[in-house]
Amino acid sequence: MTHTLTIEANNEADFALVKELASRLGLAIRESHPKRLTKEESLALLNKVAGSWEGPETGDEINAMIYNSRYSGNRDVEL
């Protein structure tokens, strides 16, 4: 059975240390280095997916609808 462990290192030294340990133990190593978005790229993506709400309700009315539609009841859960 194969087990996978994901380790997110914040600096190169920690990454190298863990990688060396895995190598010494004879474990298979697969690396991936995901690309981080720049601030400009993040803002451009946010502008693509974020929008505004258009409707006859005010913000307070929408908040009231959300709060009034919530359901909270007794739950039969033993902790």
Secondary structure, 3 states (H helix, E strand, C coil): CCCCCCCCCCCHHHHHHHHHHHHHCCCCCCCCCCCCCCHHHHHHHHHHHCCCCCCCCCHHHHHHHHHHCCCCCCCCCCC
